[in-house]
Amino acid sequence: MVDTSLIRNFSIVAHIDHGKSTLADRLIQLCGAVSDREMVDQILDSMELERERGITIKANTVRLDYKAQDGQNYVLNLIDTPGHVDFAYEVSRSLAACEGALLVVDASQGVEAQTLANVYQAINANLEIVPVLNKVDLPAADPARVRQQIEDVIGIDASDALEISAKTGLGVADVLEAIVKRLPAPKGDAKKPLKALLVDSWYDPYLGVVVLVRIIDGELRKGMRVKMMGTGGTYTLERVGVSRPKKETVESLGPGEIGFFTAAIKQVADTRVGDTVTEERNPASAALAGFKEAQSVVFAGFFPVDASEFEDLRDAMGKLRLNDASFSFEMETSAALGFGFRCGFLGLLHLEIIRERIEREFNVEIITTAPSVIYNINMRDGTKTTLHNPADMPDTAVIESMEEPWIEATIFVPDEYLGSVLKLCEDRRGRQKQLTYAGSRAMVVYDLPLNEVVFDFYDRLKSVSRGYASFDYKMTGYEEADLVKMSILVNAEPVDALSMIVHKSRAEQRGRVMCEKLKELIPRHMFQIPVQAAIGGKIVARETISAMRKDVTAKCYGGDISRKRKLLDKQKEGKKKMRQFGKVDIPQEAFIAALKMDEN
């Protein structure tokens, strides 16, 4: 066991692309945890997708041995956390396992929205924060302005912020010294019953589920029987180890240490992030605070483009579920798209990542339906239900009222784009809460309905601000709203995949845009096709796709008009019959394009 006074547990808090993974690489290199030959960029991001997009999706940990200037050998545990808002709960658990955090801010861009969200989580968890200004080697870097900004916006003292360049390695040695000198050592009692925080877990095809834990009290040993206090499962430990980034087995882990164990656990769903691990025979008196079930926020349907790939899609989802307990799915069928799945996600980035992983890792092409959120429905008979799929909405006669989820959004934007960002938020039924300035940048806080954000709010925000605005949100609760279900009818047949729940005030406008889009996207047939948007029995918008015409009178030259009339009437009868029995094929591109709304 390591003496707790020589352990430092810390994580790095930063906005996407401010150099968090690069700094982690430099710290690992300086401590000699990886040889130069094995070193790769973003060493802690193991997924190809993470490297390509430059984001961290799964939390990871590494144990570093560092000999400080005072001659002592310290053990540093770095937890690399995701920066994106969708994974806010996982970040909160990772921060709960630390005593300190490095706040990394890009010296050219300054404080951004996700930096704020995660740093407030760190402050609420009572962590010691060391500000670090990264990318000082860039010509556009302005450390003095960013220092001032950290003090103005976040309200922490940045006079002794470290100036570094993680890419070139400038000043990284000072970061290691600051971790040892400025961050507190963990507290814990090895004599007490075992109490450990479950920080993360992932699936290994050979070992089963690998569980990452931070020991609070007691000792974790190989062969011990442990119990999960949240889920109630009991397991016998097969191996205990630490990650340096290579996995090394150890005999035991003591208070303050971070390591992993395997215990022939079959599913990641049995090991919930934030759960408390304790010994079965001698359990801890109470579980650690802050444990929450992973809640899906956004729902969408996944359908295979080719119906014969349904089984492959099912296998792919089963395998992804093994590795990601926050992703849930169930079977559903659609008249237009056949068999598929209704899936739940933590947010839009999570949806995008899962979709890309299915298409890349399992080679299954999929159609995604419009993303929707969970609505609460109060019935006339006093019961309450939740609605995940717009196609399942009950008849309006039995509904008393509906409630939709709201979020509090924090947006950072340079002055010149403030007007267009405010207009965007107002268009999405937002309510402004506050507007403050930090230098030449504005910080806007808005209350927004989540279903207006789910569609394409992020894309629109990026385009109206030329990519300079940063956005972060947290759920605030449910509010009653005047919501209706809008169905899209093609040739008088409802298309399930395009039905959506919208606010009554915006239904007509949404319906009109949708019909205009589909008119362009659906190819012409031999008969006329009406495309309609309907609320209940009332049609609110209509476009007509005209029929292709064959010139049946071409063979008549001269002669009586009645001969031509006869041929035209015969054609008219045929068209009428065709329209009755004809089927309209909606191409795959039409679904995807129709869901990208509000370009005008």
N, C-alpha and C positions, 0 to 999 in steps of 0.2 A: 504493500500500500504506500501511496505517496503522501508525505506530510502536507496537510491542507494549506499551510502558509506558503508553500512553493507552487501552488496551482493557480492559474489564471484562466477563467472561462470568459470568452468574449465573442461577440458576433459583429458583423460589419453591416451598418445601415446605410443604404444609398438608394438614389433613384436609378431607374434603368439606364445603363450606359454611362455611369459616372466612374467606372473603373474598379468596381468591387471585386470581380473575379480576377482582374489583373493584379490588384494589391494582394489578394490571397496567394496567387502564384509566386509573387516576390517573397512573401513571408515564408512560404514553404521552401523556396530555394535558399534563402539566407540561413534557415535553420538546418539545411542539409538533409531534409526529410526525403528528398528525391534526388537521384544522381542527375547530372546534366544530360546524360544520354536518354534517360526516361522522361525528362521534362517536356511537357507539351503545354501550349496555351490553354487557359481555362481548365486546369487539370481536375478541378472538383466537379465540373459539368460533364457528366459521363454520356449524356444523350446527344446524338448527332444534331437533333433539333435545337438543343440548348446552345450548342456552339454556333450553329448557322445563324440563329436569330439574336445571339448575344444576350440571352436572358437565362436566369436560373429558375428552373421549374421545381426540382426536388431539393430539399435541404440536404446538406452533406456536412460531414465533420472531419477534422484532421487533428491529430495530436502532434505537437511540435516540442522538441527538447531544445531549450535555449539557455546558453551560458551567458548570464548578464555581466555588466561591468563590475558589479560588486562580488563577482567570483562564484555566486550561487548558481546551481543548475535548476532552472524552472521548467515546469510542464505547462505549455500553453495549449488550451483546447479552443480551436476556432470552429464556430458553427457558421457555415455559409448558408444564408437564408434567401428565399425568393424575394424579389423586390416588388412584385406586382400585387395590386390591390386584391385580386381574386384569392390570393393565398394568405390573406391577413391573419386568419386564425392560426395557421401553421407557424407564421412569423411570431405571433404572440407566445406560442409554446416554446419556440426556440429561444426567444428573449428571456422567458421565465427560467431557462436552464443556465443563464449567464449572470455574471455580476457586473459586467461592463460592456460598452459598445463603442466601436469606432464609427463616428459619423463622417462618411466620406462625401465631400461636395466638390463638384467639378469647378475649378477656379475660373473657367471661362463662362460657364452657363449659370452658376449660382444655385440657390435653393430651388428645388422643384417639388411638385405636389406629393409624390410618394415618399420623398425624403421626410417631409413633414409628418405624414401619417405614421410612418414607422418610428420616427424619433419620438413622437408623442406616446406611442406604445412603450418605448424604452423608458421614457421619463415616468410614465404611470407604473412601470414595473420596478421603479427605484433603482435603475442602473446608473452607474457612473459613466459619463459620456466624454469621449475625447474627440474634439473636432479635428478633421484632417482635410486639408485642401489639396486635391489631386490635380494633375495635369498643369502644374505651374510652368512646365517647359513650353507650353503653347504660346504663340505670339499674342493671342487674344486674352490670355489669362490676366486677371485683375484681382490678386489676392486681397488687397485692402478693401475693395468694394464688397467682395464676397464675405469677408470677416464681418463687416458692418451689417450685411444682410442677415447673417446667421444670428447676430445679436438682436436685430430688429424683429425678424420674423419668428424665430424659434424662442428667443429670450434666454439663451445660455451664453456664458462668457466665452468669447472666441479669441481673446487677446493672446493666449498661448497655443493657438491652433498650429498644427504641424504643416509645413509646406513640403509637399513631396511630388514626385512624378513616378507613378508605379510602373510606367512603361520603361523608363530608362533606369529605374532603381534609385534615383536621387532621393535621399532623406528617409529611405525605408528602414534603415537601422535605427533611426530615432523613434520610429513607430514602435519597434519591439521594446525599446527601453521605456517608452511611455506606458506600454501595456503593463510592464512589470512594476513601474513606480506609481502610476496613477490609478490603476484599477485595483479594487479590494480583493483579498483572497476569499475563497468560499468558506462558509461555516458549516459544521456538521459534526455529528457524534457517532463514532463507529460502534459504541456500546449499545445504542438504541436499536429497536427492531428495524428491519430493512424498509426504507421508503425511497422509491426512485420515480422520476418523472419520465414518461414515455415521450420522447421528442419526435421520433419519426420511425417509419418501418417501410421495408421494401421487400419484394419477392425475389428469391434466388432459386433458380431451377434445381440446384443440387441440395441446398440446405433448408429449403422452406423459407419461412418469413424471417428476415434479419431485423432485430428490434434495437433501435438506438435509444439509450437511456442516460439520464444524468442522475447520479446517486446523491440523495439529499442526506439521509442518515443510514447507518448500518453498513452491511457488506454484502456484495453479490458474488457468490462462489459457484463454480461448476458443480453440477449434480444436485443443486438446491431445488426444492419445489416452490415455485412462485405462483402468486395469484394476481390477476388483474382486478382491481377494485371496481372499475366501471362496468366491465362486461362479465366479471365473475368467472372467467376461464382459469384453469390451473394447468401448469406445465412443469416438466422437469428440464432444467437447463442442460444442454449438451455441450455448448462451448461458450466461453466468455472471452471477449477480446477488445482491442483498441485498433483504431484505424490511423495508420501513419503514412500516407494514404493507403498503403498496402495493409490488408487485414492481418493482425498479429494476435495470437491467442495469449491470454494471461490467466493466472490462477484465480485472481479475485479483483474486484473493483471496490474502492473505499469511498468515503464521503468526498464530494467535490469533483470526483472523476467522471468523465464522459466516455462511454464505451458501448459495445453492442453485445447481444447474446442471441443464440439460436436455440429453439426448443421444439423442433418438429411441428411448428405451427403451420397449418395448411393455407390460411387465407389472411390477407392484410386486414380484412374487415374485422378479424378477431382482435386486432391490436390497434385501438383507437388512439390517435394523437392526443396527448394531454392526460391520458389515463395514469393511474398510480400503480406501480408494481410493488408488491410486498411479499414477505415469506408466508407460506400457507400455514405452517405450524405456529408461528409467532408473529401475527399480523400487526401492522401499524394501527394506532387508535383511530385516525381519521385520514381520509384521502386528501390529496393536495387540491387547493381551490382552483377554479377556472376551467374545469373540464366541460367541454360542450360536444354534442353530436355534430358531425359535419352536415350542414344544411344545404341542399341544392337550392339555388336561387333562380337559375334560368333553365328552361326546358326546351328541347327541340326534338323533332323526329328524324331518325336516320333510316333511309331506305336504300337498298342496293340498286344501282342503275340497271343491272342485269338481274332479273328475278332468280336466275339459277345460282347466284352467289349468296343467297340468303344464309345458307349454312356456314359459309366462310365468314360472313359478317358476324354471325352468332359466336363462332369460335374466337374471332378477333376481339370482340367485346368481353368475352369471358376472361381472356388472357390479360386485357388491360385492367379489368376489374380486380384481378389478382394483385396488381401493382398499385392501384389507386382507389382507395376505399371511398373517396368523396364522389366518385363517379357512379351513378346508378342507372339501371335501365330495365324496361319491361316491354313485352311484346305488344305491338298494335298493328291493325290493318287499316288501309286506306283504299277507297274506291279507285282513286287515280293512280296510286303508287304501289299497290299490292302489300306484301308483308314487310314489316320493318320493326323498329324499336322506338319507344319514347324514352329519351335519356335526360337525366338531370345533371347540371353542372354548377360549379361554384361561381361562374361568371363567364363573360364572353371570351376572354383569353383562354380559359380552361376548355371551352367548347371548341375553339379553333385548334388548340393543341391536340385534343383527342381526335378530332376529325383528320388532322394531318397525319397523326400516328397510324390511324387505321389505314389511310390510303398508302402511306409509305411502307410501314413495317409488315402489313398483311396483304398489300396489293388488291384491296377491294375498293372499287369506285362507289361513292355514295352520294345520294341527294339529301340535302338538309332542308327541313321545313322551316318556316318562320320561327325564330326563337320567341318564347312567351314566358311569362312569370307566373307565380302562384297567386291566385285571387281567392279571397274569402267570400263565400256566398251565405247570406242570412236568408233562410227560407221563411215563407209565410207561416208554416206550422211551428216556428220557433227553433228548428234545428239549424246547425251550421255545417257547411261542407267546404272543402277546398277544391279549386279547379286548376288542373295542370294543363289540360289540352282544350283549346277553344272548341274542338269538335264535340266535346262532351257536355257543353253548357246546357243546363235544363231549360225548360220552357219559361219565358219571362213571366207568365201568369202565376207561377209558384214562387217567384223570387221577391223577397221584401227589399233587400238592398245588397250592393256589392262593395267590397273593399279592395283597394289595390295597394301594393307595397310602395313606400317612398324611401328615397335616399337623401343623404346630405352630401353634396358634391363640393369639393374644393378645387378651384381652377386657378392656376398661375398663368398669367398672360402678359406679354409686353404691351405697353400703353397703346400703341397704334392699332392693335387688333381688339381692344377692349369692347368697342361698340358692336362689332359683329358677333363677339362671343355673348354679350348680353342679349342681343337680338335672338341668337340661337336658343338660349336658355328660356327666354320669354315665349318663343314659338313652341317650346316643348312643355308649356304649362308650368314653368318654374316660378318659385317665389324667392326673391332675393333676400338673403339674411344679413350679409355684411360685405363691404367693399373696402379694402385697406390697401395702402401702397407701401412697397419696400423698394426704395430707389425708383428705377424707371419701370418697375413691374407691378402689376395689380394682382391682388389676391381676392378672388370673388368666392363667396360661399352661397350656394343655392340649395333650396329644397326642390327636388325633382321627382316626378313619378317614374318608377323603375321601368315601366313598359315603354316609356318614350326614350329611355337611354339604351335599352337593349337592342333596338334595331340597328342604328348606324350612327349614334350620337358621337362616338369616338372618332369615326372617320370624318364626320362633318366638322367636328371641332378642329381636327388637324388641318383640314383644308381651309377653313376660314381664317386660321391663324398661321398658315404656311408652316405648320409643324412646330411652332414655338410654344403652344399652350400645353400645359401638363395637367392631368386630370386624375382625381382620386375620389373614392366615395366610400361611405359606410351606410348600412341599413339603419333606418330610424323607426320603422313601424308601418302600420296599415292605416289608411284613411278611406272614408266612404267616398264613392265617386259615381258619376252617372255614366256607366259603361254599357256598351251594346256589342253584340256579336255581329260582325260583318262577314257574310258569305259571298264568295265569288261564283257566279254561275256561267258556265261555258256551254252554249247550246242547250240552255235550261237544265243542265246537270250541275249540281254543286261540286266544287273541287275542294276536298277536305284540306289538302296541304296548304291552300292559300287562305283559309278562313282565319280571322284574327279578332281579338277583342280590342276595341278602340273606344276612346272617349266620344260621347255623343256629338260634342261640338266640332270634332275633327273627322267624323265618319264620312261625311259627304266628300270632303276634299281628298281624303285617303282613297275612297272608292273610285273617284274620278281618275286619280293618278294611276291606280292599279289597272283600271280598264284600258286607259290609253296605252299603258306599257304592253299589256297583253295583246292589244290589237296589232302592235308592231311585231311582237314576238311569235304569235301563232301563225303558221303558214296558211295561205288561202286554200280552200277546198273547192269541190265542185258545187257546193251549195253555200248559201249565206249563213254565217255564224254570228249570233248575238252574244256579246260578252257583257255581263251585268254584275253590279255590286248590289247586294240586298241586305236590308236589316229586317229580320223577321219576314213578313210578306211584302214589305215595301221596297221597291227598286229605287236606289238613290243615284245610280249612274249607269249609263249604257253606251257601248260602242258597237258598231257592226262591222264584221269582216266580210267584205263583198265576195261574191262567188266568182270562180273562174268561168268564162263563157266560151262555149264552142259555137262556131257559126254554122247552124244547121241549114241555113237557107243558101249556102254557098253554091250548091249544085243546081239551084233554080235560076235559069236565065230567061227573062221575059215571062210571058204567061200570065195567068190570072193571080190576083192577090190572095184569093182563097187557098191556093196551094201553099203559099208561104205561111199563111195564118195557121193552117193545119199542122205544119211542121213545128211552128213556134209553140202552139198549144200542147203538142205532144211532149216537147222539151220541158214545158212548164210543169206538166203532170209528173214527169220523171224527177224534176228537181224537188217537188213537193214530197214525193215518196222518199227520195234520198235523204231529205232533211229529217224525215221521221225516223229513219233507221240508221242514218249515217253516224259514224263515231268520229270524234275529233281527237286527234293525237296532239298532246301538248309536249313539245320537246323539252328535254332536260334543262337546256340553257334558260328556258322561259321561267322555270321555277326560281333559279338562282338570281336572274336579273330582276324578276318582279319583286323580290324581297329587298333589293337595294333601293330604298325609297328616297324621296326628298332631294333629288339632285337639282331640282329647279328652285 
